[in-house]
Amino acid sequence: MTGGLHETSQAIGRLQASVEKLEHAVARLSDRIEDLQRLRWLMVGALIVLCGISGASGGWLSKLLDLGS
């Protein structure tokens, strides 16, 4: 019976380690998503600035911004 308890304890330990690794991976993924969202807004800002500099029509830009919603 002690052998079964030891194996169960080891399995629980492995599961806990796997859960911790998964939590770290989720945290890293969340950070990456935030970085990508910031990059998206930087790119939208750059497009707006370029449109302003070039004097391009704002019609396509407003359509682009509506698609992002």
N, CA, C and O atoms as CSV, one atom per row, in Angstrom:
chain,resi,resn,atom,element,x,y,z
A,1,MET,N,N,0.826,-1.189,0.000
A,1,MET,CA,C,0.000,0.000,0.000
A,1,MET,C,C,0.866,1.247,0.000
A,1,MET,O,O,0.496,2.262,-0.591
A,2,THR,N,N,2.015,1.180,0.658
A,2,THR,CA,C,2.895,2.338,0.712
A,2,THR,C,C,3.413,2.674,-0.681
A,2,THR,O,O,3.581,3.847,-1.015
A,3,GLY,N,N,3.670,1.643,-1.500
A,3,GLY,CA,C,4.146,1.868,-2.864
A,3,GLY,C,C,3.137,2.648,-3.685
A,3,GLY,O,O,3.509,3.557,-4.428
A,4,GLY,N,N,1.867,2.302,-3.560
A,4,GLY,CA,C,0.812,3.009,-4.290
A,4,GLY,C,C,0.697,4.449,-3.845
A,4,GLY,O,O,0.474,5.345,-4.659
A,5,LEU,N,N,0.850,4.672,-2.546
A,5,LEU,CA,C,0.782,6.033,-2.015
A,5,LEU,C,C,1.962,6.856,-2.509
A,5,LEU,O,O,1.817,8.035,-2.832
A,6,HIS,N,N,3.132,6.226,-2.564
A,6,HIS,CA,C,4.336,6.918,-3.042
A,6,HIS,C,C,4.185,7.297,-4.523
A,6,HIS,O,O,4.530,8.408,-4.926
A,7,GLU,N,N,3.665,6.357,-5.327
A,7,GLU,CA,C,3.449,6.632,-6.751
A,7,GLU,C,C,2.434,7.757,-6.943
A,7,GLU,O,O,2.598,8.617,-7.808
A,8,THR,N,N,1.389,7.736,-6.129
A,8,THR,CA,C,0.377,8.792,-6.212
A,8,THR,C,C,0.977,10.136,-5.842
A,8,THR,O,O,0.698,11.149,-6.484
A,9,SER,N,N,1.799,10.141,-4.810
A,9,SER,CA,C,2.456,11.374,-4.384
A,9,SER,C,C,3.371,11.906,-5.484
A,9,SER,O,O,3.413,13.111,-5.732
A,10,GLN,N,N,4.099,11.015,-6.137
A,10,GLN,CA,C,4.968,11.430,-7.235
A,10,GLN,C,C,4.150,11.994,-8.400
A,10,GLN,O,O,4.527,12.997,-9.006
A,11,ALA,N,N,3.041,11.347,-8.700
A,11,ALA,CA,C,2.181,11.817,-9.791
A,11,ALA,C,C,1.627,13.202,-9.474
A,11,ALA,O,O,1.553,14.061,-10.353
A,12,ILE,N,N,1.243,13.415,-8.231
A,12,ILE,CA,C,0.737,14.732,-7.820
A,12,ILE,C,C,1.838,15.778,-7.952
A,12,ILE,O,O,1.585,16.895,-8.405
A,13,GLY,N,N,3.046,15.424,-7.562
A,13,GLY,CA,C,4.183,16.340,-7.705
A,13,GLY,C,C,4.431,16.709,-9.158
A,13,GLY,O,O,4.694,17.869,-9.473
A,14,ARG,N,N,4.347,15.713,-10.049
A,14,ARG,CA,C,4.535,15.988,-11.477
A,14,ARG,C,C,3.420,16.882,-12.005
A,14,ARG,O,O,3.669,17.788,-12.800
A,15,LEU,N,N,2.202,16.630,-11.566
A,15,LEU,CA,C,1.077,17.473,-11.987
A,15,LEU,C,C,1.253,18.912,-11.513
A,15,LEU,O,O,0.987,19.854,-12.259
A,16,GLN,N,N,1.700,19.076,-10.278
A,16,GLN,CA,C,1.930,20.427,-9.758
A,16,GLN,C,C,3.006,21.147,-10.562
A,16,GLN,O,O,2.871,22.334,-10.857
A,17,ALA,N,N,4.065,20.441,-10.916
A,17,ALA,CA,C,5.131,21.042,-11.725
A,17,ALA,C,C,4.598,21.426,-13.104
A,17,ALA,O,O,4.940,22.482,-13.635
A,18,SER,N,N,3.761,20.566,-13.681
A,18,SER,CA,C,3.175,20.868,-14.990
A,18,SER,C,C,2.260,22.082,-14.920
A,18,SER,O,O,2.264,22.920,-15.822
A,19,VAL,N,N,1.481,22.177,-13.856
A,19,VAL,CA,C,0.586,23.321,-13.686
A,19,VAL,C,C,1.393,24.608,-13.546
A,19,VAL,O,O,1.025,25.634,-14.117
A,20,GLU,N,N,2.485,24.561,-12.795
A,20,GLU,CA,C,3.337,25.747,-12.640
A,20,GLU,C,C,3.936,26.166,-13.980
A,20,GLU,O,O,3.980,27.356,-14.291
A,21,LYS,N,N,4.396,25.201,-14.775
A,21,LYS,CA,C,4.937,25.519,-16.099
A,21,LYS,C,C,3.860,26.137,-16.980
A,21,LYS,O,O,4.114,27.095,-17.710
A,22,LEU,N,N,2.662,25.584,-16.906
A,22,LEU,CA,C,1.550,26.113,-17.692
A,22,LEU,C,C,1.199,27.530,-17.264
A,22,LEU,O,O,0.929,28.382,-18.111
A,23,GLU,N,N,1.199,27.793,-15.964
A,23,GLU,CA,C,0.924,29.147,-15.468
A,23,GLU,C,C,1.962,30.136,-15.984
A,23,GLU,O,O,1.615,31.251,-16.372
A,24,HIS,N,N,3.228,29.737,-15.991
A,24,HIS,CA,C,4.290,30.613,-16.510
A,24,HIS,C,C,4.101,30.864,-18.007
A,24,HIS,O,O,4.283,31.984,-18.483
A,25,ALA,N,N,3.734,29.813,-18.741
A,25,ALA,CA,C,3.524,29.956,-20.181
A,25,ALA,C,C,2.352,30.895,-20.465
A,25,ALA,O,O,2.422,31.716,-21.380
A,26,VAL,N,N,1.284,30.779,-19.692
A,26,VAL,CA,C,0.126,31.659,-19.866
A,26,VAL,C,C,0.504,33.102,-19.558
A,26,VAL,O,O,0.071,34.018,-20.257
A,27,ALA,N,N,1.300,33.312,-18.526
A,27,ALA,CA,C,1.741,34.669,-18.184
A,27,ALA,C,C,2.590,35.258,-19.307
A,27,ALA,O,O,2.436,36.429,-19.653
A,28,ARG,N,N,3.484,34.454,-19.878
A,28,ARG,CA,C,4.313,34.934,-21.004
A,28,ARG,C,C,3.446,35.252,-22.214
A,28,ARG,O,O,3.663,36.256,-22.893
A,29,LEU,N,N,2.462,34.395,-22.484
A,29,LEU,CA,C,1.556,34.625,-23.607
A,29,LEU,C,C,0.760,35.908,-23.408
A,29,LEU,O,O,0.561,36.673,-24.351
A,30,SER,N,N,0.309,36.139,-22.191
A,30,SER,CA,C,-0.426,37.365,-21.879
A,30,SER,C,C,0.443,38.592,-22.116
A,30,SER,O,O,-0.027,39.595,-22.654
A,31,ASP,N,N,1.708,38.515,-21.715
A,31,ASP,CA,C,2.640,39.624,-21.957
A,31,ASP,C,C,2.835,39.863,-23.448
A,31,ASP,O,O,2.878,41.009,-23.895
A,32,ARG,N,N,2.952,38.781,-24.219
A,32,ARG,CA,C,3.134,38.917,-25.672
A,32,ARG,C,C,1.912,39.556,-26.315
A,32,ARG,O,O,2.041,40.394,-27.207
A,33,ILE,N,N,0.730,39.160,-25.863
A,33,ILE,CA,C,-0.502,39.732,-26.409
A,33,ILE,C,C,-0.553,41.225,-26.128
A,33,ILE,O,O,-0.918,42.008,-27.005
A,34,GLU,N,N,-0.191,41.630,-24.915
A,34,GLU,CA,C,-0.156,43.056,-24.582
A,34,GLU,C,C,0.842,43.793,-25.467
A,34,GLU,O,O,0.558,44.895,-25.936
A,35,ASP,N,N,2.009,43.191,-25.699
A,35,ASP,CA,C,3.014,43.813,-26.570
A,35,ASP,C,C,2.477,43.982,-27.989
A,35,ASP,O,O,2.676,45.025,-28.612
A,36,LEU,N,N,1.798,42.956,-28.496
A,36,LEU,CA,C,1.242,43.034,-29.845
A,36,LEU,C,C,0.146,44.089,-29.940
A,36,LEU,O,O,0.030,44.770,-30.959
A,37,GLN,N,N,-0.660,44.230,-28.888
A,37,GLN,CA,C,-1.693,45.264,-28.892
A,37,GLN,C,C,-1.063,46.651,-28.908
A,37,GLN,O,O,-1.537,47.539,-29.617
A,38,ARG,N,N,-0.002,46.842,-28.135
A,38,ARG,CA,C,0.702,48.129,-28.153
A,38,ARG,C,C,1.280,48.403,-29.536
A,38,ARG,O,O,1.195,49.523,-30.038
A,39,LEU,N,N,1.863,47.386,-30.147
A,39,LEU,CA,C,2.438,47.531,-31.478
A,39,LEU,C,C,1.361,47.886,-32.500
A,39,LEU,O,O,1.587,48.709,-33.388
A,40,ARG,N,N,0.201,47.268,-32.373
A,40,ARG,CA,C,-0.901,47.584,-33.289
A,40,ARG,C,C,-1.256,49.055,-33.201
A,40,ARG,O,O,-1.428,49.716,-34.225
A,41,TRP,N,N,-1.368,49.578,-31.977
A,41,TRP,CA,C,-1.741,50.985,-31.829
A,41,TRP,C,C,-0.630,51.913,-32.298
A,41,TRP,O,O,-0.908,52.999,-32.807
A,42,LEU,N,N,0.619,51.504,-32.136
A,42,LEU,CA,C,1.726,52.294,-32.680
A,42,LEU,C,C,1.659,52.342,-34.202
A,42,LEU,O,O,1.903,53.385,-34.808
A,43,MET,N,N,1.327,51.214,-34.813
A,43,MET,CA,C,1.219,51.177,-36.270
A,43,MET,C,C,0.046,52.025,-36.754
A,43,MET,O,O,0.168,52.728,-37.758
A,44,VAL,N,N,-1.081,51.970,-36.060
A,44,VAL,CA,C,-2.225,52.810,-36.424
A,44,VAL,C,C,-1.839,54.277,-36.296
A,44,VAL,O,O,-2.173,55.087,-37.161
A,45,GLY,N,N,-1.139,54.622,-35.220
A,45,GLY,CA,C,-0.682,56.001,-35.042
A,45,GLY,C,C,0.247,56.434,-36.159
A,45,GLY,O,O,0.146,57.553,-36.660
A,46,ALA,N,N,1.151,55.550,-36.550
A,46,ALA,CA,C,2.071,55.866,-37.646
A,46,ALA,C,C,1.313,56.070,-38.950
A,46,ALA,O,O,1.650,56.968,-39.723
A,47,LEU,N,N,0.296,55.254,-39.207
A,47,LEU,CA,C,-0.524,55.435,-40.406
A,47,LEU,C,C,-1.229,56.783,-40.396
A,47,LEU,O,O,-1.295,57.464,-41.420
A,48,ILE,N,N,-1.752,57.164,-39.246
A,48,ILE,CA,C,-2.444,58.451,-39.138
A,48,ILE,C,C,-1.474,59.589,-39.418
A,48,ILE,O,O,-1.802,60.528,-40.144
A,49,VAL,N,N,-0.282,59.505,-38.843
A,49,VAL,CA,C,0.727,60.549,-39.074
A,49,VAL,C,C,1.106,60.601,-40.548
A,49,VAL,O,O,1.191,61.682,-41.131
A,50,LEU,N,N,1.334,59.441,-41.152
A,50,LEU,CA,C,1.700,59.414,-42.569
A,50,LEU,C,C,0.586,59.968,-43.448
A,50,LEU,O,O,0.854,60.658,-44.432
A,51,CYS,N,N,-0.655,59.671,-43.099
A,51,CYS,CA,C,-1.780,60.215,-43.863
A,51,CYS,C,C,-1.823,61.730,-43.722
A,51,CYS,O,O,-2.082,62.445,-44.689
A,52,GLY,N,N,-1.570,62.204,-42.528
A,52,GLY,CA,C,-1.559,63.648,-42.309
A,52,GLY,C,C,-0.447,64.325,-43.079
A,52,GLY,O,O,-0.647,65.403,-43.640
A,53,ILE,N,N,0.720,63.711,-43.113
A,53,ILE,CA,C,1.860,64.287,-43.830
A,53,ILE,C,C,1.612,64.270,-45.334
A,53,ILE,O,O,1.910,65.240,-46.031
A,54,SER,N,N,1.064,63.163,-45.831
A,54,SER,CA,C,0.877,63.025,-47.277
A,54,SER,C,C,-0.388,63.716,-47.762
A,54,SER,O,O,-0.562,63.918,-48.963
A,55,GLY,N,N,-1.269,64.078,-46.841
A,55,GLY,CA,C,-2.532,64.702,-47.242
A,55,GLY,C,C,-3.489,63.718,-47.877
A,55,GLY,O,O,-4.391,64.115,-48.614
A,56,ALA,N,N,-3.303,62.444,-47.603
A,56,ALA,CA,C,-4.160,61.412,-48.190
A,56,ALA,C,C,-5.577,61.538,-47.658
A,56,ALA,O,O,-5.815,62.064,-46.571
A,57,SER,N,N,-6.495,61.047,-48.446
A,57,SER,CA,C,-7.907,61.079,-48.057
A,57,SER,C,C,-8.112,60.247,-46.802
A,57,SER,O,O,-7.525,59.175,-46.653
A,58,GLY,N,N,-8.943,60.745,-45.905
A,58,GLY,CA,C,-9.198,60.038,-44.655
A,58,GLY,C,C,-10.275,58.984,-44.766
A,58,GLY,O,O,-10.567,58.303,-43.782
A,59,GLY,N,N,-10.886,58.824,-45.955
A,59,GLY,CA,C,-11.970,57.856,-46.117
A,59,GLY,C,C,-11.536,56.431,-45.850
A,59,GLY,O,O,-12.199,55.707,-45.107
A,60,TRP,N,N,-10.428,56.020,-46.451
A,60,TRP,CA,C,-9.974,54.648,-46.246
A,60,TRP,C,C,-9.463,54.445,-44.832
A,60,TRP,O,O,-9.543,53.345,-44.286
A,61,LEU,N,N,-8.927,55.531,-44.228
A,61,LEU,CA,C,-8.430,55.425,-42.860
A,61,LEU,C,C,-9.582,55.204,-41.884
A,61,LEU,O,O,-9.473,54.400,-40.958
A,62,SER,N,N,-10.688,55.921,-42.096
A,62,SER,CA,C,-11.834,55.727,-41.199
A,62,SER,C,C,-12.399,54.322,-41.353
A,62,SER,O,O,-12.854,53.730,-40.374
A,63,LYS,N,N,-12.377,53.779,-42.572
A,63,LYS,CA,C,-12.823,52.396,-42.775
A,63,LYS,C,C,-11.897,51.428,-42.042
A,63,LYS,O,O,-12.352,50.466,-41.423
A,64,LEU,N,N,-10.595,51.694,-42.119
A,64,LEU,CA,C,-9.624,50.846,-41.430
A,64,LEU,C,C,-9.867,50.857,-39.927
A,64,LEU,O,O,-9.847,49.808,-39.284
A,65,LEU,N,N,-10.094,52.035,-39.369
A,65,LEU,CA,C,-10.313,52.140,-37.925
A,65,LEU,C,C,-11.614,51.472,-37.521
A,65,LEU,O,O,-11.688,50.909,-36.429
A,66,ASP,N,N,-12.641,51.513,-38.355
A,66,ASP,CA,C,-13.903,50.835,-38.050
A,66,ASP,C,C,-13.724,49.325,-38.079
A,66,ASP,O,O,-14.373,48.614,-37.311
A,67,LEU,N,N,-12.859,48.823,-38.949
A,67,LEU,CA,C,-12.604,47.383,-38.992
A,67,LEU,C,C,-11.911,46.902,-37.732
A,67,LEU,O,O,-12.119,45.762,-37.315
A,68,GLY,N,N,-11.096,47.738,-37.119
A,68,GLY,CA,C,-10.377,47.356,-35.911
A,68,GLY,C,C,-11.271,47.259,-34.695
A,68,GLY,O,O,-10.863,46.687,-33.684
A,69,SER,N,N,-12.468,47.795,-34.757
A,69,SER,CA,C,-13.380,47.799,-33.604
A,69,SER,C,C,-14.017,46.461,-33.398
A,69,SER,O,O,-14.810,46.291,-32.472
